[in-house]
Every structure is written in structure tokens, then in C-alpha cells.
Amino acid sequence: MVNVIDRKTGELTKWELNGAKANYPMALNEDDHRLFVVTRRPPLVIVLNTDTGKEVARVPVGGSADDVYFDAERKRIYVLGGEGFISAIQQTDPDHYALIANIPTTVGVRTGIFFGTSLYAGVPAAGLEPAQIWNYGVPE
């Protein structure tokens, strides 16, 4: 469930996720009035219309995600999943989305930052390897 507060009235509204649970990261596409909500049970990106709160799409992604980013220039969503990959989703229009790649990382990579043409992923320390930041270039 997503709790939404109207900034003008202060009114609280609740948007259902139709059986999906444990939502955590969210990203917003203001131009198309879409909210991208990532859930963990099952691992999905659920796309909600911000005008109505209604679900318009859902796409399976890697599990245990803590971060999601919307690349407005390329109309892509990037989900960093702790199960070992980044899920890249392409928007064809505001109501249609498709998984285009599950890019391998390593188990435990679930946070990062998207900036310009790069997705930087935080890699936790493992054994003798120190924590690192990996840079994933975003193709046009």
C-alpha cells in the first residue's frame, strides 16, 4: 500500500498494490504522471497513475531492491536488486513497460545513484575485498 498526502489539502489517500507486499523504493515520472513502486513480495515494479492511483502496469524485477531510478531522457527504470543484478525496464508509453535486461552485479548490491549517463552501484565488502563503487554506463 502507498500512502499519499495531497499537498494542498493535507488529505491522506491509500493506493492498493493488488496483492504485492513490502514496497520500499519509489521513483516518479512527473511528466507522464506515473509513480514506480518496487515491491519485494513478489519482486515487481508496479506503475501507478498519479492522477487516479490506479495500477497501469507491473514488471517482474530482481529481488531485495533498495533503490530505483527513472531515466527521463531514455524513458528507462533501473532497479538495483540485492539478489545480484540491476533490472532495466523500458517505457514505450506511459502505460507500457518491458524488462530489457537483468545486468549482473553481485549479491548484496542494492543501493546506488543515477547521474547523467551512469548508474553508480555500491558494492559491499566481501572477504578480503573492500567496499567499492561500480560504474555502469547507460547505453543510448
CNS distance restraints for C-alpha pairs under 8 A (distance, minus, plus):
assign (resid   1 and name CA) (resid  14 and name CA) 6.49 0.50 0.50
assign (resid   1 and name CA) (resid  15 and name CA) 5.57 0.50 0.50
assign (resid   1 and name CA) (resid  16 and name CA) 4.71 0.50 0.50
assign (resid   1 and name CA) (resid  17 and name CA) 5.50 0.50 0.50
assign (resid   1 and name CA) (resid  21 and name CA) 7.53 0.50 0.50
assign (resid   1 and name CA) (resid  23 and name CA) 7.51 0.50 0.50
assign (resid   2 and name CA) (resid  14 and name CA) 5.63 0.50 0.50
assign (resid   2 and name CA) (resid  15 and name CA) 5.05 0.50 0.50
assign (resid   2 and name CA) (resid  16 and name CA) 6.62 0.50 0.50
assign (resid   2 and name CA) (resid  17 and name CA) 7.63 0.50 0.50
assign (resid   3 and name CA) (resid  12 and name CA) 6.82 0.50 0.50
assign (resid   3 and name CA) (resid  13 and name CA) 5.88 0.50 0.50
assign (resid   3 and name CA) (resid  14 and name CA) 4.61 0.50 0.50
assign (resid   3 and name CA) (resid  15 and name CA) 6.43 0.50 0.50
assign (resid   4 and name CA) (resid  12 and name CA) 5.67 0.50 0.50
assign (resid   4 and name CA) (resid  13 and name CA) 5.09 0.50 0.50
assign (resid   4 and name CA) (resid  14 and name CA) 6.06 0.50 0.50
assign (resid   4 and name CA) (resid  15 and name CA) 7.50 0.50 0.50
assign (resid   5 and name CA) (resid  10 and name CA) 5.78 0.50 0.50
assign (resid   5 and name CA) (resid  11 and name CA) 5.59 0.50 0.50
assign (resid   5 and name CA) (resid  12 and name CA) 4.62 0.50 0.50
assign (resid   5 and name CA) (resid  13 and name CA) 6.34 0.50 0.50
assign (resid   6 and name CA) (resid  10 and name CA) 5.04 0.50 0.50
assign (resid   6 and name CA) (resid  11 and name CA) 5.30 0.50 0.50
assign (resid   6 and name CA) (resid  12 and name CA) 6.58 0.50 0.50
assign (resid   6 and name CA) (resid  13 and name CA) 7.92 0.50 0.50
assign (resid   7 and name CA) (resid  11 and name CA) 7.87 0.50 0.50
assign (resid  15 and name CA) (resid  53 and name CA) 5.69 0.50 0.50
assign (resid  15 and name CA) (resid  54 and name CA) 7.48 0.50 0.50
assign (resid  17 and name CA) (resid  21 and name CA) 7.38 0.50 0.50
assign (resid  17 and name CA) (resid  46 and name CA) 7.55 0.50 0.50
assign (resid  17 and name CA) (resid  55 and name CA) 7.59 0.50 0.50
assign (resid  20 and name CA) (resid  39 and name CA) 6.44 0.50 0.50
assign (resid  20 and name CA) (resid  40 and name CA) 7.79 0.50 0.50
assign (resid  20 and name CA) (resid  41 and name CA) 5.80 0.50 0.50
assign (resid  20 and name CA) (resid  42 and name CA) 6.10 0.50 0.50
assign (resid  21 and name CA) (resid  39 and name CA) 5.92 0.50 0.50
assign (resid  21 and name CA) (resid  40 and name CA) 6.45 0.50 0.50
assign (resid  21 and name CA) (resid  41 and name CA) 5.07 0.50 0.50
assign (resid  21 and name CA) (resid  42 and name CA) 7.06 0.50 0.50
assign (resid  22 and name CA) (resid  39 and name CA) 5.37 0.50 0.50
assign (resid  22 and name CA) (resid  40 and name CA) 5.30 0.50 0.50
assign (resid  22 and name CA) (resid  41 and name CA) 6.05 0.50 0.50
assign (resid  23 and name CA) (resid  37 and name CA) 6.60 0.50 0.50
assign (resid  23 and name CA) (resid  38 and name CA) 5.52 0.50 0.50
assign (resid  23 and name CA) (resid  39 and name CA) 3.93 0.50 0.50
assign (resid  23 and name CA) (resid  40 and name CA) 6.17 0.50 0.50
assign (resid  24 and name CA) (resid  37 and name CA) 7.27 0.50 0.50
assign (resid  24 and name CA) (resid  38 and name CA) 6.10 0.50 0.50
assign (resid  24 and name CA) (resid  39 and name CA) 6.27 0.50 0.50
assign (resid  24 and name CA) (resid  40 and name CA) 7.81 0.50 0.50
assign (resid  24 and name CA) (resid  65 and name CA) 7.78 0.50 0.50
assign (resid  24 and name CA) (resid  66 and name CA) 6.67 0.50 0.50
assign (resid  25 and name CA) (resid  37 and name CA) 6.29 0.50 0.50
assign (resid  25 and name CA) (resid  38 and name CA) 5.58 0.50 0.50
assign (resid  25 and name CA) (resid  39 and name CA) 7.82 0.50 0.50
assign (resid  25 and name CA) (resid  65 and name CA) 7.29 0.50 0.50
assign (resid  25 and name CA) (resid  66 and name CA) 5.66 0.50 0.50
assign (resid  25 and name CA) (resid  67 and name CA) 5.38 0.50 0.50
assign (resid  25 and name CA) (resid  68 and name CA) 5.93 0.50 0.50
assign (resid  26 and name CA) (resid  35 and name CA) 7.00 0.50 0.50
assign (resid  26 and name CA) (resid  36 and name CA) 5.40 0.50 0.50
assign (resid  26 and name CA) (resid  37 and name CA) 4.60 0.50 0.50
assign (resid  26 and name CA) (resid  38 and name CA) 6.18 0.50 0.50
assign (resid  26 and name CA) (resid  67 and name CA) 7.62 0.50 0.50
assign (resid  26 and name CA) (resid  68 and name CA) 6.21 0.50 0.50
assign (resid  26 and name CA) (resid  69 and name CA) 7.93 0.50 0.50
assign (resid  27 and name CA) (resid  35 and name CA) 5.99 0.50 0.50
assign (resid  27 and name CA) (resid  36 and name CA) 5.10 0.50 0.50
assign (resid  27 and name CA) (resid  37 and name CA) 6.83 0.50 0.50
assign (resid  27 and name CA) (resid  68 and name CA) 6.16 0.50 0.50
assign (resid  27 and name CA) (resid  69 and name CA) 5.81 0.50 0.50
assign (resid  27 and name CA) (resid  70 and name CA) 6.13 0.50 0.50
assign (resid  28 and name CA) (resid  33 and name CA) 7.80 0.50 0.50
assign (resid  28 and name CA) (resid  34 and name CA) 6.10 0.50 0.50
assign (resid  28 and name CA) (resid  35 and name CA) 4.68 0.50 0.50
assign (resid  28 and name CA) (resid  36 and name CA) 6.13 0.50 0.50
assign (resid  28 and name CA) (resid  70 and name CA) 6.95 0.50 0.50
assign (resid  29 and name CA) (resid  33 and name CA) 5.94 0.50 0.50
assign (resid  29 and name CA) (resid  34 and name CA) 5.09 0.50 0.50
assign (resid  29 and name CA) (resid  35 and name CA) 6.21 0.50 0.50
assign (resid  29 and name CA) (resid  36 and name CA) 7.84 0.50 0.50
assign (resid  29 and name CA) (resid  70 and name CA) 6.90 0.50 0.50
assign (resid  29 and name CA) (resid  72 and name CA) 7.24 0.50 0.50
assign (resid  30 and name CA) (resid  34 and name CA) 6.47 0.50 0.50
assign (resid  32 and name CA) (resid  94 and name CA) 6.02 0.50 0.50
assign (resid  33 and name CA) (resid  49 and name CA) 5.84 0.50 0.50
assign (resid  33 and name CA) (resid  50 and name CA) 5.11 0.50 0.50
assign (resid  33 and name CA) (resid  51 and name CA) 6.60 0.50 0.50
assign (resid  34 and name CA) (resid  47 and name CA) 6.38 0.50 0.50
assign (resid  34 and name CA) (resid  48 and name CA) 5.51 0.50 0.50
assign (resid  34 and name CA) (resid  49 and name CA) 4.84 0.50 0.50
assign (resid  34 and name CA) (resid  50 and name CA) 5.43 0.50 0.50
assign (resid  34 and name CA) (resid  94 and name CA) 7.23 0.50 0.50
assign (resid  35 and name CA) (resid  47 and name CA) 5.69 0.50 0.50
assign (resid  35 and name CA) (resid  48 and name CA) 5.08 0.50 0.50
assign (resid  35 and name CA) (resid  49 and name CA) 6.52 0.50 0.50
assign (resid  35 and name CA) (resid  50 and name CA) 6.27 0.50 0.50
assign (resid  36 and name CA) (resid  45 and name CA) 6.18 0.50 0.50
assign (resid  36 and name CA) (resid  46 and name CA) 5.77 0.50 0.50
assign (resid  36 and name CA) (resid  47 and name CA) 4.77 0.50 0.50
assign (resid  36 and name CA) (resid  48 and name CA) 6.53 0.50 0.50
assign (resid  37 and name CA) (resid  44 and name CA) 7.98 0.50 0.50
assign (resid  37 and name CA) (resid  45 and name CA) 5.51 0.50 0.50
assign (resid  37 and name CA) (resid  46 and name CA) 5.12 0.50 0.50
assign (resid  37 and name CA) (resid  47 and name CA) 6.41 0.50 0.50
assign (resid  37 and name CA) (resid  48 and name CA) 7.70 0.50 0.50
assign (resid  38 and name CA) (resid  43 and name CA) 7.02 0.50 0.50
assign (resid  38 and name CA) (resid  44 and name CA) 5.56 0.50 0.50
assign (resid  38 and name CA) (resid  45 and name CA) 4.50 0.50 0.50
assign (resid  38 and name CA) (resid  46 and name CA) 6.28 0.50 0.50
assign (resid  38 and name CA) (resid  65 and name CA) 7.31 0.50 0.50
assign (resid  38 and name CA) (resid  68 and name CA) 7.51 0.50 0.50
assign (resid  39 and name CA) (resid  43 and name CA) 5.21 0.50 0.50
assign (resid  39 and name CA) (resid  44 and name CA) 5.31 0.50 0.50
assign (resid  39 and name CA) (resid  45 and name CA) 6.56 0.50 0.50
assign (resid  39 and name CA) (resid  46 and name CA) 7.64 0.50 0.50
assign (resid  39 and name CA) (resid  65 and name CA) 7.89 0.50 0.50
assign (resid  40 and name CA) (resid  44 and name CA) 6.88 0.50 0.50
assign (resid  40 and name CA) (resid  63 and name CA) 5.94 0.50 0.50
assign (resid  40 and name CA) (resid  64 and name CA) 5.86 0.50 0.50
assign (resid  40 and name CA) (resid  65 and name CA) 7.09 0.50 0.50
assign (resid  42 and name CA) (resid  60 and name CA) 7.96 0.50 0.50
assign (resid  42 and name CA) (resid  63 and name CA) 7.82 0.50 0.50
assign (resid  43 and name CA) (resid  60 and name CA) 5.96 0.50 0.50
assign (resid  43 and name CA) (resid  61 and name CA) 5.55 0.50 0.50
assign (resid  43 and name CA) (resid  62 and name CA) 6.18 0.50 0.50
assign (resid  43 and name CA) (resid  63 and name CA) 4.99 0.50 0.50
assign (resid  43 and name CA) (resid  64 and name CA) 7.37 0.50 0.50
assign (resid  44 and name CA) (resid  58 and name CA) 6.38 0.50 0.50
assign (resid  44 and name CA) (resid  59 and name CA) 5.42 0.50 0.50
assign (resid  44 and name CA) (resid  60 and name CA) 4.38 0.50 0.50
assign (resid  44 and name CA) (resid  61 and name CA) 5.20 0.50 0.50
assign (resid  44 and name CA) (resid  62 and name CA) 7.80 0.50 0.50
assign (resid  45 and name CA) (resid  58 and name CA) 5.47 0.50 0.50
assign (resid  45 and name CA) (resid  59 and name CA) 5.20 0.50 0.50
assign (resid  45 and name CA) (resid  60 and name CA) 6.43 0.50 0.50
assign (resid  45 and name CA) (resid  61 and name CA) 6.71 0.50 0.50
assign (resid  46 and name CA) (resid  55 and name CA) 6.88 0.50 0.50
assign (resid  46 and name CA) (resid  56 and name CA) 7.84 0.50 0.50
assign (resid  46 and name CA) (resid  57 and name CA) 5.96 0.50 0.50
assign (resid  46 and name CA) (resid  58 and name CA) 4.40 0.50 0.50
assign (resid  46 and name CA) (resid  59 and name CA) 6.67 0.50 0.50
assign (resid  47 and name CA) (resid  55 and name CA) 5.74 0.50 0.50
assign (resid  47 and name CA) (resid  56 and name CA) 5.66 0.50 0.50
assign (resid  47 and name CA) (resid  57 and name CA) 5.10 0.50 0.50
assign (resid  47 and name CA) (resid  58 and name CA) 6.04 0.50 0.50
assign (resid  47 and name CA) (resid  95 and name CA) 7.99 0.50 0.50
assign (resid  48 and name CA) (resid  53 and name CA) 5.70 0.50 0.50
assign (resid  48 and name CA) (resid  54 and name CA) 5.45 0.50 0.50
assign (resid  48 and name CA) (resid  55 and name CA) 4.43 0.50 0.50
assign (resid  48 and name CA) (resid  56 and name CA) 5.77 0.50 0.50
assign (resid  48 and name CA) (resid  57 and name CA) 7.40 0.50 0.50
assign (resid  49 and name CA) (resid  53 and name CA) 5.20 0.50 0.50
assign (resid  49 and name CA) (resid  54 and name CA) 5.47 0.50 0.50
assign (resid  49 and name CA) (resid  55 and name CA) 6.35 0.50 0.50
assign (resid  49 and name CA) (resid  56 and name CA) 6.61 0.50 0.50
assign (resid  50 and name CA) (resid  54 and name CA) 7.70 0.50 0.50
assign (resid  56 and name CA) (resid  95 and name CA) 5.54 0.50 0.50
assign (resid  56 and name CA) (resid  96 and name CA) 7.83 0.50 0.50
assign (resid  57 and name CA) (resid  95 and name CA) 6.32 0.50 0.50
assign (resid  57 and name CA) (resid  96 and name CA) 6.56 0.50 0.50
assign (resid  57 and name CA) (resid  97 and name CA) 7.01 0.50 0.50
assign (resid  58 and name CA) (resid  97 and name CA) 7.86 0.50 0.50
assign (resid  59 and name CA) (resid  97 and name CA) 7.19 0.50 0.50
assign (resid  59 and name CA) (resid  98 and name CA) 6.76 0.50 0.50
assign (resid  59 and name CA) (resid  99 and name CA) 6.82 0.50 0.50
assign (resid  60 and name CA) (resid  99 and name CA) 7.65 0.50 0.50
assign (resid  61 and name CA) (resid  79 and name CA) 7.34 0.50 0.50
assign (resid  61 and name CA) (resid  81 and name CA) 7.76 0.50 0.50
assign (resid  61 and name CA) (resid  87 and name CA) 5.73 0.50 0.50
assign (resid  61 and name CA) (resid  99 and name CA) 7.76 0.50 0.50
assign (resid  62 and name CA) (resid  79 and name CA) 7.54 0.50 0.50
assign (resid  62 and name CA) (resid  80 and name CA) 7.59 0.50 0.50
assign (resid  62 and name CA) (resid  81 and name CA) 4.99 0.50 0.50
assign (resid  62 and name CA) (resid  82 and name CA) 7.49 0.50 0.50
assign (resid  62 and name CA) (resid  83 and name CA) 6.31 0.50 0.50
assign (resid  62 and name CA) (resid  84 and name CA) 7.64 0.50 0.50
assign (resid  62 and name CA) (resid  85 and name CA) 6.48 0.50 0.50
assign (resid  62 and name CA) (resid  86 and name CA) 7.01 0.50 0.50
assign (resid  62 and name CA) (resid  87 and name CA) 6.21 0.50 0.50
assign (resid  62 and name CA) (resid 102 and name CA) 7.68 0.50 0.50
assign (resid  63 and name CA) (resid  81 and name CA) 5.25 0.50 0.50
assign (resid  63 and name CA) (resid  82 and name CA) 6.33 0.50 0.50
assign (resid  63 and name CA) (resid  83 and name CA) 5.63 0.50 0.50
assign (resid  64 and name CA) (resid  81 and name CA) 5.22 0.50 0.50
assign (resid  64 and name CA) (resid  82 and name CA) 4.89 0.50 0.50
assign (resid  64 and name CA) (resid  83 and name CA) 6.25 0.50 0.50
assign (resid  64 and name CA) (resid 110 and name CA) 7.23 0.50 0.50
assign (resid  65 and name CA) (resid  79 and name CA) 6.63 0.50 0.50
assign (resid  65 and name CA) (resid  80 and name CA) 5.43 0.50 0.50
assign (resid  65 and name CA) (resid  81 and name CA) 4.05 0.50 0.50
assign (resid  65 and name CA) (resid  82 and name CA) 5.70 0.50 0.50
assign (resid  65 and name CA) (resid 110 and name CA) 5.48 0.50 0.50
assign (resid  65 and name CA) (resid 111 and name CA) 7.83 0.50 0.50
assign (resid  66 and name CA) (resid  80 and name CA) 6.60 0.50 0.50
assign (resid  66 and name CA) (resid  81 and name CA) 6.92 0.50 0.50
assign (resid  66 and name CA) (resid  82 and name CA) 7.73 0.50 0.50
assign (resid  66 and name CA) (resid 110 and name CA) 5.26 0.50 0.50
assign (resid  66 and name CA) (resid 111 and name CA) 5.77 0.50 0.50
assign (resid  67 and name CA) (resid  79 and name CA) 6.06 0.50 0.50
assign (resid  67 and name CA) (resid  80 and name CA) 5.48 0.50 0.50
assign (resid  67 and name CA) (resid  81 and name CA) 7.75 0.50 0.50
assign (resid  67 and name CA) (resid 110 and name CA) 6.31 0.50 0.50
assign (resid  67 and name CA) (resid 111 and name CA) 5.32 0.50 0.50
assign (resid  67 and name CA) (resid 112 and name CA) 6.75 0.50 0.50
assign (resid  68 and name CA) (resid  77 and name CA) 6.97 0.50 0.50
assign (resid  68 and name CA) (resid  78 and name CA) 5.54 0.50 0.50
assign (resid  68 and name CA) (resid  79 and name CA) 4.47 0.50 0.50
assign (resid  68 and name CA) (resid  80 and name CA) 6.32 0.50 0.50
assign (resid  69 and name CA) (resid  77 and name CA) 5.63 0.50 0.50
assign (resid  69 and name CA) (resid  78 and name CA) 5.21 0.50 0.50
assign (resid  69 and name CA) (resid  79 and name CA) 6.69 0.50 0.50
assign (resid  69 and name CA) (resid 113 and name CA) 7.81 0.50 0.50
assign (resid  69 and name CA) (resid 114 and name CA) 6.54 0.50 0.50
assign (resid  70 and name CA) (resid  75 and name CA) 7.14 0.50 0.50
assign (resid  70 and name CA) (resid  76 and name CA) 5.84 0.50 0.50
assign (resid  70 and name CA) (resid  77 and name CA) 4.57 0.50 0.50
assign (resid  70 and name CA) (resid  78 and name CA) 6.54 0.50 0.50
assign (resid  71 and name CA) (resid  75 and name CA) 5.53 0.50 0.50
assign (resid  71 and name CA) (resid  76 and name CA) 5.06 0.50 0.50
assign (resid  71 and name CA) (resid  77 and name CA) 6.13 0.50 0.50
assign (resid  71 and name CA) (resid  78 and name CA) 7.79 0.50 0.50
assign (resid  72 and name CA) (resid  76 and name CA) 6.86 0.50 0.50
assign (resid  74 and name CA) (resid 140 and name CA) 7.11 0.50 0.50
assign (resid  75 and name CA) (resid  90 and name CA) 6.22 0.50 0.50
assign (resid  75 and name CA) (resid  91 and name CA) 5.38 0.50 0.50
assign (resid  75 and name CA) (resid  92 and name CA) 7.69 0.50 0.50
assign (resid  76 and name CA) (resid  88 and name CA) 6.73 0.50 0.50
assign (resid  76 and name CA) (resid  89 and name CA) 5.46 0.50 0.50
assign (resid  76 and name CA) (resid  90 and name CA) 4.64 0.50 0.50
assign (resid  76 and name CA) (resid  91 and name CA) 5.88 0.50 0.50
assign (resid  77 and name CA) (resid  87 and name CA) 7.95 0.50 0.50
assign (resid  77 and name CA) (resid  88 and name CA) 5.73 0.50 0.50
assign (resid  77 and name CA) (resid  89 and name CA) 5.00 0.50 0.50
assign (resid  77 and name CA) (resid  90 and name CA) 6.57 0.50 0.50
assign (resid  77 and name CA) (resid  91 and name CA) 7.79 0.50 0.50
assign (resid  78 and name CA) (resid  86 and name CA) 6.54 0.50 0.50
assign (resid  78 and name CA) (resid  87 and name CA) 5.73 0.50 0.50
assign (resid  78 and name CA) (resid  88 and name CA) 4.75 0.50 0.50
assign (resid  78 and name CA) (resid  89 and name CA) 6.52 0.50 0.50
assign (resid  79 and name CA) (resid  86 and name CA) 5.46 0.50 0.50
assign (resid  79 and name CA) (resid  87 and name CA) 5.06 0.50 0.50
assign (resid  79 and name CA) (resid  88 and name CA) 6.60 0.50 0.50
assign (resid  80 and name CA) (resid  85 and name CA) 6.62 0.50 0.50
assign (resid  80 and name CA) (resid  86 and name CA) 4.64 0.50 0.50
assign (resid  80 and name CA) (resid  87 and name CA) 6.67 0.50 0.50
assign (resid  80 and name CA) (resid 109 and name CA) 6.79 0.50 0.50
assign (resid  80 and name CA) (resid 110 and name CA) 4.72 0.50 0.50
assign (resid  80 and name CA) (resid 111 and name CA) 6.21 0.50 0.50
assign (resid  80 and name CA) (resid 112 and name CA) 7.48 0.50 0.50
assign (resid  80 and name CA) (resid 121 and name CA) 7.83 0.50 0.50
assign (resid  81 and name CA) (resid  85 and name CA) 5.64 0.50 0.50
assign (resid  81 and name CA) (resid  86 and name CA) 5.78 0.50 0.50
assign (resid  81 and name CA) (resid  87 and name CA) 7.34 0.50 0.50
assign (resid  81 and name CA) (resid 108 and name CA) 7.80 0.50 0.50
assign (resid  81 and name CA) (resid 109 and name CA) 6.52 0.50 0.50
assign (resid  81 and name CA) (resid 110 and name CA) 4.94 0.50 0.50
assign (resid  82 and name CA) (resid 106 and name CA) 7.69 0.50 0.50
assign (resid  82 and name CA) (resid 107 and name CA) 5.46 0.50 0.50
assign (resid  82 and name CA) (resid 108 and name CA) 4.37 0.50 0.50
assign (resid  82 and name CA) (resid 109 and name CA) 4.85 0.50 0.50
assign (resid  82 and name CA) (resid 110 and name CA) 4.55 0.50 0.50
assign (resid  83 and name CA) (resid 106 and name CA) 7.37 0.50 0.50
assign (resid  83 and name CA) (resid 107 and name CA) 5.02 0.50 0.50
assign (resid  83 and name CA) (resid 108 and name CA) 6.44 0.50 0.50
assign (resid  83 and name CA) (resid 109 and name CA) 7.57 0.50 0.50
assign (resid  84 and name CA) (resid 104 and name CA) 5.97 0.50 0.50
assign (resid  84 and name CA) (resid 105 and name CA) 5.00 0.50 0.50
assign (resid  84 and name CA) (resid 106 and name CA) 4.32 0.50 0.50
assign (resid  84 and name CA) (resid 107 and name CA) 4.18 0.50 0.50
assign (resid  84 and name CA) (resid 108 and name CA) 6.61 0.50 0.50
assign (resid  84 and name CA) (resid 109 and name CA) 6.45 0.50 0.50
assign (resid  85 and name CA) (resid 102 and name CA) 5.78 0.50 0.50
assign (resid  85 and name CA) (resid 103 and name CA) 5.10 0.50 0.50
assign (resid  85 and name CA) (resid 104 and name CA) 4.30 0.50 0.50
assign (resid  85 and name CA) (resid 105 and name CA) 4.76 0.50 0.50
assign (resid  85 and name CA) (resid 106 and name CA) 6.69 0.50 0.50
assign (resid  85 and name CA) (resid 107 and name CA) 7.74 0.50 0.50
assign (resid  85 and name CA) (resid 109 and name CA) 7.62 0.50 0.50
assign (resid  86 and name CA) (resid 101 and name CA) 7.95 0.50 0.50
assign (resid  86 and name CA) (resid 102 and name CA) 5.51 0.50 0.50
assign (resid  86 and name CA) (resid 103 and name CA) 4.97 0.50 0.50
assign (resid  86 and name CA) (resid 104 and name CA) 6.54 0.50 0.50
assign (resid  86 and name CA) (resid 105 and name CA) 6.90 0.50 0.50
assign (resid  87 and name CA) (resid  99 and name CA) 7.05 0.50 0.50
assign (resid  87 and name CA) (resid 100 and name CA) 7.81 0.50 0.50
assign (resid  87 and name CA) (resid 101 and name CA) 5.91 0.50 0.50
assign (resid  87 and name CA) (resid 102 and name CA) 4.51 0.50 0.50
assign (resid  87 and name CA) (resid 103 and name CA) 6.34 0.50 0.50
assign (resid  88 and name CA) (resid  99 and name CA) 5.95 0.50 0.50
assign (resid  88 and name CA) (resid 100 and name CA) 5.71 0.50 0.50
assign (resid  88 and name CA) (resid 101 and name CA) 5.25 0.50 0.50
assign (resid  88 and name CA) (resid 102 and name CA) 6.34 0.50 0.50
assign (resid  88 and name CA) (resid 103 and name CA) 7.63 0.50 0.50
assign (resid  89 and name CA) (resid  97 and name CA) 6.46 0.50 0.50
assign (resid  89 and name CA) (resid  98 and name CA) 5.40 0.50 0.50
assign (resid  89 and name CA) (resid  99 and name CA) 4.32 0.50 0.50
assign (resid  89 and name CA) (resid 100 and name CA) 5.48 0.50 0.50
assign (resid  89 and name CA) (resid 101 and name CA) 7.23 0.50 0.50
assign (resid  90 and name CA) (resid  97 and name CA) 5.52 0.50 0.50
assign (resid  90 and name CA) (resid  98 and name CA) 5.39 0.50 0.50
assign (resid  90 and name CA) (resid  99 and name CA) 6.37 0.50 0.50
assign (resid  90 and name CA) (resid 100 and name CA) 6.35 0.50 0.50
assign (resid  91 and name CA) (resid  95 and name CA) 7.94 0.50 0.50
assign (resid  91 and name CA) (resid  96 and name CA) 5.95 0.50 0.50
assign (resid  91 and name CA) (resid  97 and name CA) 4.46 0.50 0.50
assign (resid  91 and name CA) (resid  98 and name CA) 6.75 0.50 0.50
assign (resid  92 and name CA) (resid  96 and name CA) 5.55 0.50 0.50
assign (resid  92 and name CA) (resid  97 and name CA) 5.98 0.50 0.50
assign (resid  92 and name CA) (resid  98 and name CA) 7.97 0.50 0.50
assign (resid  93 and name CA) (resid  97 and name CA) 7.41 0.50 0.50
assign (resid 105 and name CA) (resid 109 and name CA) 6.73 0.50 0.50
assign (resid 106 and name CA) (resid 123 and name CA) 7.60 0.50 0.50
assign (resid 108 and name CA) (resid 123 and name CA) 7.02 0.50 0.50
assign (resid 108 and name CA) (resid 124 and name CA) 6.59 0.50 0.50
assign (resid 109 and name CA) (resid 121 and name CA) 6.71 0.50 0.50
assign (resid 109 and name CA) (resid 122 and name CA) 6.07 0.50 0.50
assign (resid 109 and name CA) (resid 123 and name CA) 5.24 0.50 0.50
assign (resid 109 and name CA) (resid 124 and name CA) 6.83 0.50 0.50
assign (resid 110 and name CA) (resid 121 and name CA) 7.42 0.50 0.50
assign (resid 110 and name CA) (resid 122 and name CA) 7.26 0.50 0.50
assign (resid 111 and name CA) (resid 121 and name CA) 5.96 0.50 0.50
assign (resid 111 and name CA) (resid 122 and name CA) 5.68 0.50 0.50
assign (resid 112 and name CA) (resid 119 and name CA) 7.06 0.50 0.50
assign (resid 112 and name CA) (resid 120 and name CA) 5.27 0.50 0.50
assign (resid 112 and name CA) (resid 121 and name CA) 4.18 0.50 0.50
assign (resid 112 and name CA) (resid 122 and name CA) 5.39 0.50 0.50
assign (resid 113 and name CA) (resid 119 and name CA) 5.86 0.50 0.50
assign (resid 113 and name CA) (resid 120 and name CA) 5.26 0.50 0.50
assign (resid 113 and name CA) (resid 121 and name CA) 6.67 0.50 0.50
assign (resid 114 and name CA) (resid 118 and name CA) 5.93 0.50 0.50
assign (resid 114 and name CA) (resid 119 and name CA) 4.39 0.50 0.50
assign (resid 114 and name CA) (resid 120 and name CA) 6.21 0.50 0.50
assign (resid 115 and name CA) (resid 119 and name CA) 6.37 0.50 0.50
assign (resid 115 and name CA) (resid 120 and name CA) 7.86 0.50 0.50
assign (resid 117 and name CA) (resid 137 and name CA) 5.94 0.50 0.50
assign (resid 117 and name CA) (resid 138 and name CA) 5.18 0.50 0.50
assign (resid 117 and name CA) (resid 139 and name CA) 7.77 0.50 0.50
assign (resid 118 and name CA) (resid 135 and name CA) 6.31 0.50 0.50
assign (resid 118 and name CA) (resid 136 and name CA) 5.51 0.50 0.50
assign (resid 118 and name CA) (resid 137 and name CA) 4.55 0.50 0.50
assign (resid 118 and name CA) (resid 138 and name CA) 5.54 0.50 0.50
assign (resid 119 and name CA) (resid 135 and name CA) 5.87 0.50 0.50
assign (resid 119 and name CA) (resid 136 and name CA) 5.03 0.50 0.50
assign (resid 119 and name CA) (resid 137 and name CA) 6.43 0.50 0.50
assign (resid 119 and name CA) (resid 138 and name CA) 7.07 0.50 0.50
assign (resid 120 and name CA) (resid 133 and name CA) 6.33 0.50 0.50
assign (resid 120 and name CA) (resid 134 and name CA) 5.58 0.50 0.50
assign (resid 120 and name CA) (resid 135 and name CA) 4.57 0.50 0.50
assign (resid 120 and name CA) (resid 136 and name CA) 6.17 0.50 0.50
assign (resid 121 and name CA) (resid 133 and name CA) 5.51 0.50 0.50
assign (resid 121 and name CA) (resid 134 and name CA) 5.18 0.50 0.50
assign (resid 121 and name CA) (resid 135 and name CA) 6.49 0.50 0.50
assign (resid 121 and name CA) (resid 136 and name CA) 7.72 0.50 0.50
assign (resid 122 and name CA) (resid 131 and name CA) 7.46 0.50 0.50
assign (resid 122 and name CA) (resid 132 and name CA) 6.06 0.50 0.50
assign (resid 122 and name CA) (resid 133 and name CA) 4.69 0.50 0.50
assign (resid 122 and name CA) (resid 134 and name CA) 6.55 0.50 0.50
assign (resid 123 and name CA) (resid 131 and name CA) 5.54 0.50 0.50
assign (resid 123 and name CA) (resid 132 and name CA) 5.00 0.50 0.50
assign (resid 123 and name CA) (resid 133 and name CA) 5.80 0.50 0.50
assign (resid 123 and name CA) (resid 134 and name CA) 7.04 0.50 0.50
assign (resid 124 and name CA) (resid 130 and name CA) 7.35 0.50 0.50
assign (resid 124 and name CA) (resid 131 and name CA) 4.62 0.50 0.50
assign (resid 124 and name CA) (resid 132 and name CA) 6.67 0.50 0.50
assign (resid 125 and name CA) (resid 129 and name CA) 5.59 0.50 0.50
assign (resid 125 and name CA) (resid 130 and name CA) 4.51 0.50 0.50
assign (resid 125 and name CA) (resid 131 and name CA) 3.98 0.50 0.50
assign (resid 125 and name CA) (resid 132 and name CA) 7.25 0.50 0.50
assign (resid 126 and name CA) (resid 130 and name CA) 6.68 0.50 0.50
assign (resid 126 and name CA) (resid 131 and name CA) 7.44 0.50 0.50
